[in-house]
Amino acid sequence: MVQYRRFYLIAIFVFLAMLFLLTKSLLPGRRLMGGFRKMGGHSDRQDPIDWSRFAYVQYVTNLPYLCNSVMLFEALHRLGCMPDRLMMYPDHFSLEDNSTEAILLRKARDEYKVILKPIEVQRRGGNDPTWAESYTKLLAFNQTDYQRILHLDSDSTVLQNLDELFFIEPAFVAMPRAYWLGFQDRILSSQLLLLQPNKHEFDRVMKATSGAGGDDYDMDLLNNLYKDNALVLPHRPYDLLTGEFRGEEHSKYIGDGSKSWDPDYFYKECKFLHFSDWPLPKPWIATKHAVDEAKPPCRTDPKTNQTLCREQEIWVDAYADYRRRRKEVCDMIV
C-alpha cells in the first residue's frame, strides 16, 4: 500500500513537471517593437506585437501644415503611441538646408522618430483653395508597406492614445460618421481615416479622383466610394469638434440620449479633437482677437440660476494649448 502511494505521488509530480514545462514553452519569448497589445487602454492579452506593421500617417502640402503635422507627431510621441509614424511631404522640400521646412522635417525625424517620405502633392481645381490639395491624403491608400494605417487630419489635437484602433475587425476603410450633419444621410467624416493599404483600392480611389467634380474633395470622394461598406467608428470618443462647445444642442453628439450634456465628461472621454468653428479660421490663422470674439458665452443653469462657463473655458483652453504647442514645437507664433 505504501509503495502504491509512493508510485502515485511520483506520477503526479512527473505530470505536473511536464505540464509546467509545456506551458512555459508556449509563452511568448519576448516583446516585439517594445509593446504588448492594448485594447481600450488595458492590456487584454500578453501577445507580442510587431508594431512596424502599423503606422500613423500625415500628409503635408505647405509650411503651416508641416508645423501641424509635427505638432501631431509630438503628441503621439508624448502619449507613447507604438506604431510607426509616417509623414508624406512635398518632394521639393529640402532636408539639408537651414530653411524652416528642413528644420521641422529633421526635428520630426530625429526627435519624434517620424519616417519621412517625399511625394508629389496632388492638386486640383475648385472653388475652395483650402481643400484644393486635400486629395494628397488619398496617397495613404498606397502605403502598402503597412498592414494598417491611421490617417489623422492635422488641424486637430490628439488627446489620448489611439493604438487600439489598429486591432479592430478587418475592413479596407473605417471612419466615424460626420455626427454634426445628422445621421439620416449617413455621411462619413474623413478627419480620422483607418485604412488597410491595398493597390486595388488605391487604383479605384485614383480613378474616382480623375472623374470627380470641381467641388468634390476627399471627404466627398470617400463617401461616394465607401458610404455603404465602410466600417463605422464611433464618433465618441474618436471625433469631437471644438464647435460642439459653442452649440446649444448636443443630441447629435451624445447619440443615444443615455446621458445629458456635461462638457467636462465628454471632453475627458474624447481622444481626438478637431478644430472646426466656422466662420472662425483655423487656429494657425485666427488671431487672438478673433478667437476671443468667437468664444462660447457662459450660460445660466435654469434650475439653479448659476452662471456656467465650462464650455467657454474648455474651448478657450483648446485654442490656447494649440498656440502654446505651436510655439514650443515649431517656434511659430499665431
N, C-alpha and C positions, 0 to 999 in steps of 0.2 A: 504493500500500500504506500509505504514511504517512497519507494523507487518510482512508482507510478506518479506520485505527486511531484517528485523532483523532475521527472521527464516532462510533465505537463507545464511546469514553470519555465523550464528551459525552452520549450516550444513557443510559449507566449513571448518570452524575451526575444528569441530569434525573429519572430513575426513582427514585433514592434520595431526592432532594429532595422529590418528590411523596409518596413513602411516609412520610417524616418528618412532613410537614405533615398528612397524613391521620391518622396515628397520634396526633399532638398534638391534633387536633380531637376525637378520640374519648375522650380522657382526661377524668375528672371535673374540672369547673372549680373547685369549692370544696366544703368540708365543710358539711353541714347539721347544725344543732344541736350543733356542736362535737365531732363524733367520727366515726370510721370503724368499720365493723363489726368486732367482735372475737368470735371463737369460741374457747372454752376458754382464754381469756387471751392468745391470739395473733391478730394481725391477719392474716386469711386473704385478704381482698380489699380493695383500696383503693376501695371503693364508698362514696359519700356516704350517710348515713342521716338520715332525718327522725325524730329521736328522739321528737318530740311525738306520734307515732302510738302510743307505748307508755307504760305507767305502772306504777309500784309503787303498790299500794293498801293502805290501812289503814282499819279501821273502829274507832270509839271509842264506848263506851257510858257511861263514867263517868271520874272523875278518875284512878284508878290506871291504867286502860287508855290514857288520854290520855298520861300520862307514858311508858308502854311504847312507844306509837307514836312519840312524839317521839324517844325513845332509838333506835328502829329507823331513823327517818329520818336521825338524826345519823350512824348507822353507814353508811347508803347514801351520804350526802354525803361522809363521810370516805373511803370506798372508791372514790369517783369514778364512781359508777353514773350512767349517762347519761339514762335515760328520765325522764319526768315523775314527780313524787311527789304522790299524791292522798290526802287524808285525808277520810273521811266522818265527820262529828262531829255530836253531838246538836244539833238546831236551837234548843234552849233555852239553849245555852252562849252567853255574850256574848263579843264580840271587843273591846269598848270599855272595860270596867271594869277594876278592879285585882284581880279575883279570880285565883286560881291558874290556873283554866281559861283565862281570857283571856290571861294572861301566857304560858302554854305554847303556846296557839294562835298568838299573834303571833310567838313565838320560832320555831316550826316554819315559819311563812310567811316571816319575814324572814331567818333565819339558814340554814335548810335548804331554802329555795325550794319549800316544800310548797304545793300548791293546796288550799284549804280548801273543802269542800262540805258545807253543813248538810243533815242528813237526819233523818227520823223513825226513832227506834230501834225495831226490830222485837222485840216481846216476846211470849212465850207461856208458858203454864203448864207445870209439870213438877216432878218430884221433886228436881231438882238446880238450885238457883238460880244456880250458877256458869255454867251453859250456857243459862239462860233467854233471854238476849238474843243468843245466837250466830247466830240467823237473820239478824241485821243484815249479817253477812258476805255473804249472798246478794244483797244490793243491788249487789254488784260486777258481776253479770251484766248490769246495766242501764247500765253506764258506756260507752255506745255512741259517745262522742266518741273512743274509743281503739280501735285495731285489735286490740291485745292488752294484757292487764293481768296482773300478777303480784301475788296477794294473799299476804301472809306473816302468820302468826299472831304477835301482838306479844309473847307470852310466850316469846320466842326471842332469839337473838343471831345477827346476820349476820356471818360471819367472813371471807367473801371476796365479790368482785364476782359478781353473778348475771346480768349482762346477756345472756350467751349464750343464756339460756333463751327470750328473745324471738324467736329465729331458728330454733327447732326446727321440724319439719314441722307443717303446719297441723292443728289439732284444736280443737273447741269447748272441751274440757276436758282438761287434763293434770295428773296428780297422781302422787306416789310411792305405793308400797304401804306399809301400816302393818306394816313388817317385824317388829316386836316381837310381832305377833299370829300370825306364821307366814304361809305363802303358800297354804295349801290353800283357804281361803275367799276369797282374792284381795281382801281388804279394802283400800280406798284410804285414804290419810291426807290430811286437809284442812288440815294445817298449812302446806302450800305448795300454792297453787292457781293454775294458769296458765289463763287464760280468753281466749276471743275473744268479747267482749260482743256480745249479739245479742238483739233484742227477743223473737223467738220462743222462745229458750231461757229468757229471763227469765220470760216468761209461763208456760212449762212448769214452771219451778222454783217460782214463786209458787203455782201450782195444787197442786203436790205439798206445799208448805208448809201450805196450808189443810187438807189431808187427813192430815197427819202425826199420829202418836200423841203422847201427853203426854210420853213418854220418848224421843222421836226428836228428835235435834238435827242440826246442819248436816252433820256427818260421816255420820250415818245416811242423811239425805236424799240427799246426793250419791252415796253408794254405791248407793242404790236406783235412782237415775237413770242413773248412768254407769259402774257397775262393769264392764259388759260392752263398753263402747265408748269409755272414756276412753283417751287416750294415757298410758301408764305411764312416769313419770320414774324414773330410778334413784335409790334411796334413798341410795346412795353416789354423790356426796357431798352430796346435797341434803336429807337429813332424818335427822339423828342425834339421839337422845335423850340427855340428860345421864344418865339411868338406865342407859345402856349401860355406863358406867364403874363402876357399882355391882354389876353382874351378874358371874356366874362363867362363863356360857355365851354365846358370841358368834357361833355359826354362823349365826344368822338374819341378823345384820347383815353379816357377812363375805360371805355368799352362796355363791359358787362354790367355796369351800374352797381357793382357789389360794394363800392367804396365811394364816398363823397370826396370832392376835391380837397386835397391837402398839399399845398405847394412843397413843403419840406419832405413829405413822404415820397412824392413822385420824383422829386429831384434826387433824393438819395437812392431811389430804385434805378434811376436812369444810368445807362452805361455809355451812351453816345448822344451828345447834344449838338444839334445842327443850328448854326446861326441863320435865322430867317425871320426878318421883321419888316417886310415890305411895308412902306416905301423907304425905310431906313437902309442906306447902303450897307454892304458887307463891312465887317469890323475893321479891316485894314484900310478902308476908305472913309468910313464915318468919322467925323470929328467928335471931340468930347462934347461940344455944344449940341451937336445933332443927337448924340446918344442921350444926353441929359433931357432933351426935348421929347424924346421918344419913350422914355422910361414909363413903366406902368404906374398908374396912380394908386395911392393907397385906397382901401375900401373900408366901408363900415359894416361890421357884423350886425345884421338886423336883429339878432336875438339879444346880444349883449351891449350893442351900441359902441363897441370898442373899435378903434382905428387899427386896421390890419395892413401891414406893409411888407409882408414876407415875399410876395410876388415881385415887388419892386426891388427888394434887397437881393434876392437871388438873381434876377435879371441884370441888375447893375453890376453885381459881383462877377457874373459871367463875362461881361464886356471888359471890366477892369482886369480880370485874370488874363484875358486874351492880350490886352495891351502890355501887361507886365511880362508875359512869356515872350511876346514878340520882341521886346527889348532885350530880355535875357538870352534868348536863343539866337536871334538874328541880328541883334544890335540895330533894330529899326524902331522908329517911333511913329505911332499913328498920329 
